[in-house]
Amino acid sequence: MGNYSSVAAIDIAVESESEALGGVVTAGNILSGHVGVKVKKKTDAIPVTLQISGKEVTAIRRRSGAGSTRSERSLWAANLILGPFPTSNRGEQQNEPDTIVPGLYILPFSIPLPAFLPSSEDFPSEKKKKPGHGFQISYSIVARLGRLETRIPLRLLSAPLPKDPVPCMIRPSSHPINSMKFFSAGEVAVGAKIGNVNVGRGEEAELYLVCQNSSSTKIRSVDIKLVEYLEWRIVGRQEAFRTSSRTLLAMKHVPMNCVNPDSRRALFKRQKSRDQAALQNTDGDVYNQLMAGKDPLFIRIPETARDSYK
């Protein structure tokens, strides 16, 4: 073919699922588009190949500060052969290859994307091809015609979570309350329940909070934070890992459902004497109140939240 760029040019176009998504496609859906081939000169009839792939790159900066340890693995890949081109035989001899005549050719493609693929992600959010410290999940589409190649990035969003609710009960835990930072004022038992742990970006999490106050201090409200934890790890001869966290949402002075003052004084007296039956009854009371499902608190998950991915 000689100089391929002087013979043909190729480009790739992906059909957007929605204008609102800005060209982002969703895992589990059909990825559709086309490859445009502009043939400038008559050339041998060879197929156009299309590769769609995703990879995960992890980088951890060494403690000494000299360089990084990197790891890369494939998430998924698929290969397609597009065509055929309209062709003609350029010679009288039957053993001569077919040729592609000059013109513009549109080769459509369509392929289902696996539902297990995670969203495209960069941490930290650096505009670099290779992260120096952090992780990167990226996808690309490559079209090839002989030695001519065109590559475009593919922004992918993870598939929606299952609709069947998966509730989660957080076992009550006791927290000491100190008066003037030195003297014990009793304990507060706090329990929580989440109506469904399968909650995605832009959706609401249903949270139930119950407190059994056995201290001499009145509890009126609590502060709640929604925190995102990240861990990226390299496994092998140079095993290492790093962690990071950020607060996605902070809620101040959220009213807390606690027992009335009379019950609080009675519980405080019993727990001060280390009455084990009283301690067990406290956990049972918290559990029963959680199961009653009263006064839910709805927390909207920010659109900036990352996937739960392992």
ZATORSE-521492 format. One line per 5 residues: for each residue x, y, z of N, C-alpha, C. Coordinates in Angstrom, 3 decimals. Layout:
N
X Y Z X Y Z X Y Z; ...
***
This chain:
310
0.809 -1.201 0.000 0.000 0.000 0.000 0.852 1.265 0.000; 2.133 1.142 0.413 2.992 2.311 0.440 2.648 3.205 1.610; 2.609 4.508 1.358 2.231 5.464 2.391 0.721 5.418 2.584; 0.276 4.793 3.682 -1.156 4.550 3.875 -1.940 5.849 3.989; -1.361 6.877 4.643 -2.093 8.124 4.812 -2.369 8.811 3.489
-1.572 8.552 2.487 -1.815 9.143 1.169 -2.820 8.332 0.365; -3.137 7.112 0.841 -4.054 6.224 0.117 -5.459 6.306 0.695; -5.573 6.387 2.056 -6.890 6.369 2.693 -6.846 7.112 4.022; -8.006 7.466 4.531 -8.154 8.087 5.850 -9.348 7.447 6.536; -9.259 7.234 7.848 -10.353 6.599 8.584 -10.696 7.425 9.820
-11.972 7.397 10.191 -12.396 8.007 11.445 -13.481 7.141 12.070; -13.764 7.409 13.357 -14.713 6.608 14.129 -15.752 7.548 14.734; -17.006 7.140 14.658 -18.088 7.897 15.290 -18.924 6.937 16.118; -19.238 7.347 17.359 -20.033 6.530 18.276 -21.388 7.205 18.470; -22.446 6.419 18.395 -23.785 6.944 18.615 -24.021 7.129 20.106
-24.420 8.341 20.501 -24.677 8.637 21.902 -26.043 8.102 22.303; -26.128 7.525 23.503 -27.410 7.037 24.007 -28.369 8.193 24.278; -27.815 9.317 24.694 -28.635 10.471 25.031 -27.770 11.713 24.931; -28.332 12.792 24.414 -27.582 14.035 24.349 -27.179 14.505 25.737; -28.009 14.166 26.731 -27.724 14.592 28.102 -26.476 13.918 28.655
-26.146 12.737 28.122 -24.981 12.012 28.619 -23.687 12.528 28.008; -23.780 13.364 27.007 -22.579 13.944 26.409 -21.669 12.927 25.770; -22.229 11.924 25.127 -21.424 10.930 24.440 -21.008 9.761 25.306; -21.367 9.753 26.575 -21.025 8.648 27.460 -21.962 7.473 27.189; -21.409 6.260 27.135 -22.216 5.055 26.941 -22.257 4.276 28.248
-23.274 3.428 28.385 -23.504 2.709 29.631 -23.210 1.223 29.463; -22.501 0.646 30.421 -22.223 -0.793 30.418 -23.537 -1.570 30.425; -23.548 -2.685 29.708 -24.753 -3.497 29.603 -25.634 -3.111 28.428; -25.356 -1.968 27.785 -26.122 -1.535 26.623 -25.393 -1.886 25.330; -26.019 -1.572 24.211 -25.419 -1.818 22.901 -24.591 -0.606 22.497
-23.340 -0.833 22.150 -22.482 0.221 21.612 -22.581 0.189 20.095; -23.028 1.290 19.521 -23.203 1.365 18.075 -22.463 2.573 17.521; -22.121 2.492 16.270 -21.439 3.594 15.606 -21.043 3.190 14.202; -20.100 3.902 13.650 -19.610 3.538 12.321 -18.172 3.999 12.154; -17.497 3.351 11.229 -16.153 3.747 10.821 -16.253 4.295 9.403
-15.784 5.515 9.222 -15.765 6.116 7.892 -14.401 5.945 7.262; -14.374 5.425 6.048 -13.119 5.206 5.327 -13.177 5.996 4.024; -12.247 6.925 3.876 -12.136 7.683 2.628 -10.941 7.161 1.850; -11.225 6.434 0.768 -10.177 5.869 -0.075 -9.816 6.899 -1.134; -8.547 7.312 -1.140 -8.093 8.350 -2.074 -7.566 7.767 -3.387
-6.972 6.595 -3.289 -6.405 5.937 -4.470 -6.843 4.481 -4.485; -6.897 3.895 -5.669 -7.225 2.482 -5.778 -6.179 1.677 -5.016; -6.651 0.758 -4.172 -5.737 0.023 -3.303 -6.260 -1.389 -3.061; -5.394 -2.226 -2.514 -5.780 -3.614 -2.234 -6.964 -3.664 -1.276; -7.859 -4.602 -1.487 -9.052 -4.769 -0.656 -8.697 -5.580 0.584
-8.442 -4.882 1.694 -8.186 -5.539 2.971 -9.255 -5.074 3.950; -9.608 -5.885 4.939 -10.705 -5.519 5.844 -10.279 -4.464 6.859; -11.274 -3.779 7.378 -11.070 -2.866 8.495 -11.343 -3.646 9.780; -10.415 -3.604 10.709 -10.606 -4.267 11.999 -10.886 -3.214 13.065; -11.731 -3.577 14.011 -12.117 -2.671 15.088 -11.881 -3.372 16.418
-11.187 -2.712 17.307 -10.941 -3.253 18.644 -11.486 -2.291 19.693; -12.306 -2.830 20.610 -12.857 -2.067 21.728 -12.296 -2.694 22.996; -11.658 -1.915 23.829 -10.988 -2.501 24.996 -11.012 -1.545 26.181; -10.804 -2.127 27.355 -10.705 -1.356 28.592 -9.559 -1.873 29.429; -8.928 -0.993 30.168 -7.806 -1.410 31.009 -7.799 -0.614 32.303
-7.123 -1.177 33.286 -6.952 -0.556 34.597 -5.455 -0.375 34.836; -5.059 0.834 35.138 -3.656 1.146 35.423 -3.563 1.644 36.860; -2.659 1.042 37.636 -2.429 1.442 39.019 -0.988 1.885 39.167; -0.793 3.015 39.813 0.566 3.526 40.041 0.699 3.968 41.489; 1.801 3.583 42.120 2.073 3.963 43.514 3.463 4.573 43.581
3.530 5.804 44.018 4.808 6.488 44.142 5.596 5.880 45.295; 6.855 5.614 45.050 7.696 5.004 46.082 7.898 5.966 47.256; 8.067 5.379 48.454 8.238 6.189 49.661 9.450 7.105 49.538; 10.473 6.634 48.830 11.682 7.435 48.662 11.460 8.614 47.725; 10.338 8.553 46.965 10.062 9.626 46.016 10.703 9.424 44.663
11.494 8.348 44.515 12.180 8.079 43.254 11.335 7.146 42.385; 10.500 7.721 41.551 9.731 6.916 40.606 8.494 6.293 41.226; 7.817 5.469 40.400 6.574 4.817 40.814 6.595 3.354 40.427; 5.841 2.557 41.161 5.590 1.168 40.793 4.258 1.117 40.073; 4.238 0.484 38.905 3.041 0.499 38.071 2.547 -0.924 37.803
1.243 -1.022 37.626 0.620 -2.295 37.272 -0.502 -2.009 36.279; -0.654 -2.873 35.300 -1.692 -2.691 34.286 -2.357 -4.034 33.999; -3.676 -4.016 33.889 -4.386 -5.240 33.541 -5.561 -4.915 32.636; -5.891 -5.889 31.805 -7.001 -5.727 30.870 -8.324 -6.014 31.578; -9.321 -5.169 31.330 -10.656 -5.385 31.866 -11.537 -6.167 30.899
-11.369 -5.885 29.613 -12.210 -6.523 28.592 -11.727 -6.066 27.225; -11.905 -6.911 26.221 -11.546 -6.543 24.847 -12.416 -7.330 23.879; -12.748 -6.704 22.769 -13.526 -7.347 21.702 -12.981 -6.871 20.367; -12.961 -7.776 19.376 -12.453 -7.459 18.049 -13.523 -7.750 17.001; -13.683 -6.824 16.076 -14.660 -6.964 15.001 -13.962 -6.762 13.657
-14.474 -7.426 12.623 -14.043 -7.195 11.245 -15.201 -6.543 10.513; -14.960 -5.359 9.968 -16.009 -4.591 9.326 -15.922 -4.714 7.807; -17.035 -4.512 7.186 -17.067 -4.583 5.718 -18.196 -5.488 5.277; -18.113 -6.016 4.046 -16.986 -5.830 3.114 -17.116 -4.544 2.299; -15.982 -4.138 1.693 -15.993 -3.041 0.746 -16.537 -3.512 -0.602
-17.184 -2.624 -1.367 -17.426 -2.931 -2.786 -16.068 -3.006 -3.485; -15.771 -4.076 -4.181 -14.451 -4.271 -4.782 -14.562 -4.562 -6.263; -13.431 -4.463 -6.920 -13.335 -4.818 -8.342 -11.987 -5.465 -8.577; -11.896 -6.334 -9.606 -10.630 -6.971 -9.958 -9.922 -6.087 -10.963; -8.668 -5.754 -10.644 -7.971 -4.764 -11.459 -7.240 -5.359 -12.657
-7.187 -6.647 -12.752 -6.450 -7.257 -13.862 -7.192 -8.424 -14.463; -6.657 -8.917 -15.513 -7.300 -10.036 -16.174 -6.935 -11.352 -15.516; -5.791 -11.413 -14.820 -5.374 -12.658 -14.209 -6.174 -12.900 -12.938; -6.650 -14.124 -12.782 -7.537 -14.438 -11.661 -6.825 -14.421 -10.314; -5.502 -14.567 -10.319 -4.797 -14.596 -9.038 -4.454 -13.208 -8.516
-4.812 -12.155 -9.231 -4.569 -10.812 -8.737 -5.630 -10.440 -7.705; -5.250 -9.705 -6.637 -6.200 -9.393 -5.571 -7.237 -8.373 -6.015; -8.379 -8.386 -5.285 -9.398 -7.370 -5.515 -8.891 -6.023 -5.020; -9.480 -4.964 -5.528 -9.089 -3.621 -5.133 -10.306 -2.834 -4.666; -10.020 -1.813 -3.848 -11.052 -0.883 -3.406 -10.937 0.368 -4.263
-12.028 0.750 -4.874 -11.996 1.930 -5.729 -12.130 3.173 -4.853; -11.599 4.307 -5.271 -11.698 5.534 -4.472 -13.148 5.901 -4.169; -13.350 6.452 -2.974 -14.688 6.852 -2.549 -14.779 6.879 -1.039; -15.949 7.261 -0.514 -16.201 7.309 0.924 -17.075 6.131 1.310; -16.629 5.347 2.283 -17.356 4.148 2.705 -17.707 4.276 4.191
-18.947 3.952 4.516 -19.426 3.970 5.905 -19.670 2.529 6.341; -18.922 2.090 7.355 -19.001 0.716 7.842 -19.590 0.733 9.252; -20.853 0.349 9.416 -21.470 0.384 10.746 -20.987 -0.766 11.627; -21.068 -0.556 12.940 -20.758 -1.629 13.887 -21.725 -1.538 15.058; -21.910 -2.653 15.725 -22.786 -2.736 16.892 -22.340 -3.916 17.731
-22.180 -3.683 19.041 -21.708 -4.753 19.923 -22.247 -4.517 21.334; -22.732 -5.578 22.009 -23.191 -5.411 23.395 -22.006 -5.255 24.343; -22.114 -4.314 25.255 -21.080 -4.114 26.269 -21.413 -4.928 27.510; -20.447 -5.619 28.110 -20.721 -6.378 29.338 -21.216 -5.469 30.453; -22.125 -5.991 31.258 -22.704 -5.191 32.346 -21.743 -5.031 33.519
-20.683 -5.846 33.586 -19.793 -5.791 34.750 -18.725 -4.706 34.649; -18.635 -3.997 33.538 -17.562 -3.028 33.357 -17.731 -1.827 34.293; -16.657 -1.394 34.957 -16.742 -0.203 35.817 -16.681 1.079 34.994; -17.035 2.174 35.621 -17.019 3.477 34.948 -15.590 3.922 34.646; -15.461 4.735 33.600 -14.186 5.400 33.347 -13.847 6.266 34.553
-12.582 6.222 34.953 -12.223 6.925 36.189 -10.760 7.323 36.172; -10.470 8.466 36.779 -9.096 8.918 37.002 -8.983 9.390 38.444; -7.987 8.893 39.151 -7.710 9.398 40.494 -6.201 9.493 40.694; -5.696 10.643 41.105 -6.439 11.903 41.140 -6.805 12.359 39.736; -7.628 13.382 39.634 -8.128 13.830 38.331 -7.042 14.617 37.599
-6.112 13.884 37.013 -5.019 14.490 36.272 -5.203 14.229 34.791; -4.918 15.196 33.981 -5.024 15.040 32.531 -3.719 14.453 31.988; -3.471 13.204 32.380 -2.263 12.520 31.950 -2.633 11.180 31.356; -1.839 10.751 30.363 -2.076 9.447 29.750 -1.751 8.321 30.732; -0.708 8.536 31.546 -0.299 7.521 32.509 -0.207 8.166 33.882
-0.997 7.688 34.858 -0.942 8.309 36.185 0.385 8.037 36.876; 0.946 9.064 37.530 2.180 8.877 38.283 1.910 8.346 39.674; 0.687 8.559 40.157 0.307 8.060 41.482 -1.219 8.041 41.528; -1.793 6.864 41.701 -3.246 6.730 41.715 -3.681 5.592 40.812; -4.866 5.738 40.229 -5.335 4.689 39.328 -6.145 5.315 38.201
-6.295 4.537 37.148 -7.008 5.007 35.966 -7.739 3.833 35.330; -9.015 4.015 35.041 -9.806 3.040 34.296 -10.215 3.712 32.999; -9.782 3.170 31.878 -10.014 3.838 30.600 -10.419 2.823 29.539; -11.132 3.337 28.532 -11.596 2.524 27.407 -11.256 3.242 26.111; -11.086 2.465 25.060 -10.754 3.060 23.768 -11.305 2.197 22.635
-11.459 2.839 21.476 -11.857 2.155 20.245 -10.768 2.426 19.218; -10.263 1.359 18.589 -9.202 1.483 17.596 -9.676 0.856 16.288; -9.581 1.619 15.203 -9.894 1.105 13.865 -8.598 1.035 13.069; -8.404 -0.076 12.357 -7.174 -0.273 11.581 -7.502 -0.700 10.155; -6.777 -0.114 9.249 -6.809 -0.512 7.842 -5.368 -0.675 7.412
-4.911 -1.932 7.410 -3.494 -2.160 7.168 -2.673 -1.546 8.285; -1.704 -0.678 7.888 -0.882 0.002 8.894 -1.471 1.352 9.317; -2.612 1.712 8.746 -3.280 2.955 9.117 -4.163 2.703 10.337; -4.055 3.558 11.341 -4.760 3.333 12.599 -5.345 4.636 13.138; -6.567 4.560 13.674 -7.214 5.680 14.344 -7.737 5.203 15.684
-7.508 5.997 16.730 -7.923 5.627 18.090 -8.708 6.786 18.702; -9.818 6.451 19.376 -10.580 7.460 20.119 -10.866 6.924 21.518; -10.925 7.802 22.528 -11.308 7.355 23.879 -12.811 7.121 23.952; -13.200 6.214 24.827 -14.614 5.907 25.053 -14.920 6.144 26.524; -15.828 7.067 26.796 -16.251 7.328 28.171 -17.403 6.401 28.514
-17.232 5.615 29.567 -18.211 4.593 29.919 -18.734 4.815 31.329; -20.019 4.575 31.500 -20.682 4.661 32.794 -21.130 3.266 33.200; -20.919 2.901 34.448 -21.280 1.552 34.903 -22.786 1.332 34.801; -23.178 0.064 34.720 -24.590 -0.299 34.594 -25.342 0.039 35.879; -26.638 0.325 35.777 -27.431 0.590 36.986 -27.393 -0.603 37.935
-27.491 -0.316 39.217 -27.479 -1.373 40.227 -28.785 -2.159 40.193; -28.782 -3.410 40.697 -30.019 -4.204 40.730 -31.134 -3.474 41.463; -32.358 -3.665 40.983 -33.503 -2.972 41.579 -33.981 -3.628 42.876; -33.689 -4.917 43.058 -34.120 -5.583 44.292 -33.385 -4.987 45.486; -34.109 -4.488 46.489 -33.453 -3.855 47.632 -32.669 -4.841 48.485
-31.532 -4.387 48.976 -30.694 -5.176 49.883 -30.504 -4.352 51.152; -31.336 -4.580 52.183 -31.214 -3.803 53.420 -29.973 -4.206 54.213; -29.535 -3.308 55.057 -28.359 -3.570 55.896 -28.603 -2.996 57.287; -28.416 -3.833 58.288 -28.563 -3.412 59.682 -27.171 -3.262 60.293; -26.895 -2.107 60.881 -25.614 -1.859 61.535 -25.792 -2.093 63.034
-25.038 -3.024 63.547 -25.198 -3.428 64.945 -25.000 -2.239 65.879; -25.842 -2.094 66.901 -25.696 -0.969 67.841 -24.318 -0.978 68.501; -23.768 0.196 68.647 -22.482 0.345 69.323 -22.613 1.406 70.402; -21.905 1.196 71.510 -21.990 2.108 72.646 -20.834 3.094 72.627; -21.139 4.328 72.981 -20.140 5.400 72.965 -20.180 6.121 74.310
-19.045 6.202 75.009 -19.022 6.874 76.320 -19.224 8.374 76.177; -19.929 8.932 77.123 -20.132 10.376 77.200 -19.421 10.889 78.438; -18.536 11.852 78.244 -17.772 12.406 79.364 -18.248 13.810 79.693; -18.360 14.078 80.961 -18.722 15.414 81.431 -17.447 16.189 81.742; -17.319 17.372 81.204 -16.144 18.227 81.383 -14.868 17.510 80.931
-15.045 16.578 79.972 -13.936 15.849 79.329 -13.233 14.851 80.246; -13.623 14.774 81.515 -12.914 13.895 82.438 -13.838 12.897 83.133; -15.035 13.317 83.486 -15.917 12.489 84.309 -16.942 11.778 83.439; -17.108 10.483 83.694 -18.053 9.690 82.919 -19.488 10.115 83.192; -20.240 10.319 82.138 -21.654 10.692 82.267 -22.554 9.597 81.717
-21.975 8.407 81.484 -22.770 7.314 80.955 -22.424 6.985 79.511; -23.335 6.278 78.858 -23.103 5.842 77.489 -24.324 6.116 76.624; -24.062 6.171 75.320 -25.124 6.294 74.328 -24.951 5.150 73.334; -25.993 4.346 73.138 -25.974 3.261 72.155 -26.641 3.757 70.877; -25.928 3.636 69.767 -26.430 4.128 68.486 -26.489 2.970 67.492
-27.614 2.840 66.832 -27.778 1.829 65.797 -28.289 2.470 64.518; -28.083 1.787 63.392 -28.508 2.344 62.102 -28.962 1.227 61.180; -29.810 1.602 60.257 -30.268 0.672 59.231 -30.357 1.421 57.912; -29.892 0.751 56.851 -29.987 1.313 55.501 -31.008 0.479 54.740; -32.003 1.152 54.187 -33.074 0.432 53.496 -32.604 -0.351 52.296
-31.580 0.150 51.603 -31.065 -0.537 50.411 -29.640 -0.060 50.165; -28.687 -0.990 50.181 -27.285 -0.620 49.937 -27.000 -0.478 48.451; -27.912 -0.953 47.601 -27.745 -0.788 46.155 -28.288 0.574 45.745; -27.492 1.581 45.962 -27.916 2.939 45.638 -26.845 3.588 44.771; -27.273 4.247 43.704 -26.335 4.815 42.746 -26.289 6.326 42.805
-25.443 6.897 41.952 -25.311 8.351 41.871 -26.651 9.006 41.547; -26.958 10.067 42.262 -28.200 10.783 42.032 -29.419 10.149 42.677; -29.248 8.989 43.317 -30.362 8.316 43.977 -30.337 8.611 45.481; -31.433 8.262 46.147 -31.546 8.531 47.574 -31.339 7.263 48.395; -30.498 7.372 49.403 -30.304 6.294 50.377 -31.237 6.530 51.549
-31.933 5.480 51.978 -32.885 5.563 53.081 -32.188 5.106 54.363; -31.981 6.051 55.278 -31.214 5.784 56.496 -32.109 5.941 57.720; -31.985 4.973 58.643 -32.698 5.031 59.921 -31.662 5.094 61.036; -31.814 6.039 61.946 -30.914 6.191 63.080 -31.715 6.123 64.380; -31.207 5.366 65.331 -31.851 5.251 66.639 -30.775 5.344 67.712
-31.068 6.072 68.754 -30.132 6.157 69.863 -30.845 5.831 71.172; -30.185 5.055 72.006 -30.674 4.749 73.353 -29.744 5.463 74.317; -30.232 6.519 74.909 -29.390 7.392 75.721 -29.445 6.975 77.189; -28.367 6.396 77.681 -28.280 6.001 79.086 -27.309 6.897 79.844; -27.083 8.091 79.306 -26.200 9.042 79.990 -27.037 10.124 80.657
-26.368 10.978 81.394 -27.048 12.095 82.049 -27.107 13.324 81.155; -26.647 13.165 79.903 -26.639 14.273 78.943 -27.753 14.085 77.922; -28.448 15.140 77.615 -29.527 15.059 76.631 -28.946 15.173 75.222; -29.305 14.216 74.356 -28.840 14.199 72.970 -29.963 14.740 72.088; -29.698 15.851 71.428 -30.722 16.451 70.587 -30.505 16.182 69.095
-29.255 16.139 68.674 -28.975 15.976 67.240 -27.591 15.391 67.035; -27.326 14.978 65.822 -26.021 14.427 65.458 -25.590 15.042 64.134; -24.297 14.941 63.847 -23.756 15.323 62.543 -23.496 14.055 61.742; -23.825 14.067 60.469 -23.671 12.890 59.606 -22.786 13.255 58.421; -21.850 12.378 58.101 -20.998 12.551 56.930 -21.103 11.329 56.026
-21.147 11.568 54.738 -21.054 10.503 53.749 -19.641 10.544 53.199; -18.854 9.521 53.525 -17.425 9.510 53.208 -17.140 8.419 52.179; -16.355 8.759 51.191 -15.931 7.813 50.154 -14.490 7.386 50.438; -14.288 6.070 50.557 -12.962 5.528 50.811 -12.411 4.870 49.552; -11.148 5.137 49.258 -10.477 4.558 48.099 -9.240 3.802 48.546
-8.999 2.669 47.888 -7.757 1.926 48.102 -7.301 1.385 46.759; -6.062 1.639 46.391 -5.509 1.050 45.179 -4.248 0.290 45.554; -4.090 -0.871 44.939 -3.105 -1.850 45.384 -2.391 -2.481 44.194; -1.126 -2.749 44.373 -0.331 -3.514 43.414 0.091 -4.799 44.096; -0.224 -5.932 43.479 0.084 -7.247 44.038 1.178 -7.892 43.209
2.175 -8.434 43.877 3.273 -9.079 43.170 4.536 -8.983 43.984; 5.675 -8.984 43.302 6.961 -8.925 43.987 7.141 -7.602 44.716; 6.555 -6.542 44.167 6.648 -5.226 44.788 5.264 -4.798 45.272; 4.682 -5.605 46.159 3.330 -5.325 46.626 3.292 -4.040 47.444; 2.279 -3.225 47.158 2.117 -1.965 47.873 0.678 -1.504 47.712
0.229 -0.651 48.608 -1.104 -0.083 48.483 -1.122 1.303 49.114; -2.092 2.095 48.679 -2.305 3.423 49.232 -3.803 3.621 49.438; -4.166 4.549 50.294 -5.570 4.834 50.564 -5.810 6.337 50.499; -7.068 6.667 50.300 -7.474 8.062 50.300 -8.959 8.109 50.653; -9.412 9.252 51.083 -10.831 9.413 51.402 -11.239 10.853 51.154
-12.526 11.056 50.977 -13.058 12.407 50.832 -14.509 12.411 51.317; -14.927 13.539 51.828 -16.297 13.696 52.296 -17.178 14.138 51.138; -18.154 13.314 50.806 -19.068 13.637 49.714 -20.205 14.537 50.176; -20.608 14.367 51.437 -21.759 15.111 51.939 -21.635 15.252 53.456; -21.908 16.435 53.972 -21.879 16.680 55.420 -23.214 17.297 55.829
-23.848 16.682 56.818 -25.143 17.161 57.313 -25.000 17.509 58.790; -25.337 18.723 59.140 -25.184 19.215 60.503 -26.526 19.201 61.249; -26.456 18.891 62.528 -27.599 19.012 63.450 -28.826 18.236 62.951; -28.613 16.963 62.668 -29.717 16.095 62.264 -30.428 15.599 63.526; -31.742 15.805 63.649 -32.447 15.355 64.857 -32.281 13.854 65.075
-32.025 13.472 66.309 -31.814 12.075 66.665 -32.989 11.559 67.490; -33.460 10.376 67.135 -34.573 9.752 67.844 -34.028 9.028 69.078; -34.170 9.659 70.262 -33.688 9.062 71.510 -34.854 8.849 72.469; -34.599 8.068 73.523 -35.639 7.797 74.524 -35.894 9.061 75.330; -37.030 9.082 76.078 -37.388 10.266 76.857 -36.499 10.378 78.098
-36.449 11.562 78.687 -35.535 11.782 79.829 -35.754 10.816 80.986; -37.036 10.449 81.320 -37.270 9.542 82.442 -36.615 8.189 82.199; -36.811 7.650 81.013 -36.181 6.367 80.687 -34.670 6.504 80.685; -34.171 7.655 80.257 -32.730 7.859 80.190 -32.114 7.797 81.590; -32.759 8.418 82.580 -32.207 8.386 83.938 -32.192 6.959 84.501
-33.260 6.216 84.212 -33.325 4.835 84.717 -32.237 3.975 84.078; -32.051 4.124 82.770 -31.015 3.342 82.097 -29.631 3.716 82.599; -29.416 4.999 82.847 -28.116 5.446 83.330 -27.781 4.810 84.674; -28.765 4.753 85.568 -28.529 4.162 86.889 -28.220 2.679 86.780; -28.948 1.973 85.892 -28.715 0.523 85.762 -27.360 0.248 85.116
-27.008 1.000 84.090 -25.736 0.745 83.402 -24.552 1.188 84.256; -24.769 2.186 85.115 -23.690 2.600 86.000 -23.317 1.481 86.962; -24.289 0.644 87.288 -24.036 -0.505 88.165 -23.614 -1.731 87.362; -23.373 -1.557 86.024 -22.918 -2.628 85.128 -23.911 -3.772 85.079; -25.189 -3.462 85.024 -26.251 -4.464 84.907 -26.233 -5.027 83.490
-25.745 -6.290 83.319 -25.608 -6.874 81.995 -26.960 -7.053 81.311; -27.973 -7.373 82.081 -29.309 -7.512 81.492 -29.766 -6.186 80.901; -29.427 -5.091 81.601 -29.796 -3.766 81.092 -29.061 -3.466 79.785; -27.774 -3.870 79.722 -27.007 -3.652 78.498 -27.622 -4.413 77.322; -28.021 -5.661 77.546 -28.639 -6.446 76.488 -29.987 -5.872 76.079
-30.741 -5.402 77.085 -32.032 -4.801 76.778 -31.868 -3.534 75.944; -30.783 -2.799 76.200 -30.542 -1.578 75.432 -30.368 -1.899 73.954; -29.531 -2.905 73.630 -29.337 -3.307 72.235 -30.650 -3.795 71.636; -31.416 -4.531 72.424 -32.693 -5.032 71.925 -33.665 -3.910 71.632; -33.681 -2.894 72.491 -34.568 -1.754 72.269 -34.189 -1.005 70.989
-32.875 -0.824 70.780 -32.411 -0.139 69.573 -32.810 -0.936 68.336; -32.618 -2.252 68.400 -32.978 -3.110 67.268 -34.475 -3.010 66.962; -35.300 -3.074 67.992 -36.752 -3.020 67.779 -37.178 -1.692 67.165; -36.549 -0.600 67.610 -36.880 0.703 67.049 -36.453 0.814 65.587; -35.311 0.206 65.259 -34.862 0.215 63.863 -35.807 -0.588 62.973
-36.249 -1.725 63.486 -37.144 -2.568 62.707 -38.503 -1.901 62.514; -38.867 -1.013 63.429 -40.143 -0.309 63.280 -40.123 0.628 62.075; -38.924 1.055 61.669 -38.787 1.859 60.457 -39.447 3.220 60.524; -39.291 3.899 61.623 -39.909 5.222 61.765 -38.907 6.326 61.454; -39.415 7.426 60.949 -38.646 8.644 60.712 -37.387 8.393 59.872
-37.545 7.929 58.636 -36.365 7.713 57.785 -35.719 9.039 57.388; -34.416 8.974 57.173 -33.659 10.118 56.696 -33.185 9.790 55.277; -33.498 10.659 54.323 -33.142 10.401 52.932 -31.914 11.219 52.563; -30.887 10.519 52.073 -29.615 11.143 51.700 -29.392 10.926 50.205; -29.306 12.002 49.454 -29.077 11.891 48.011 -27.585 11.719 47.742
-27.242 10.656 47.005 -25.850 10.379 46.676 -25.389 11.356 45.598; -24.301 12.087 45.812 -23.846 13.060 44.810 -23.455 12.385 43.488; -23.614 13.137 42.410 -23.236 12.628 41.086 -21.733 12.415 40.977; -20.972 13.030 41.866 -19.506 12.900 41.823 -19.007 11.629 42.505; -19.902 10.846 43.104 -19.476 9.615 43.792 -18.904 8.620 42.788
-17.902 7.881 43.220 -17.277 6.876 42.354 -17.975 5.522 42.534; -17.689 4.612 41.599 -18.234 3.263 41.685 -17.683 2.521 42.899; -18.487 1.620 43.437 -17.976 0.614 44.371 -17.399 -0.505 43.510; -16.087 -0.550 43.423 -15.422 -1.421 42.453 -14.231 -2.083 43.111; -14.087 -3.382 42.835 -12.971 -4.128 43.429 -12.324 -4.996 42.374
***
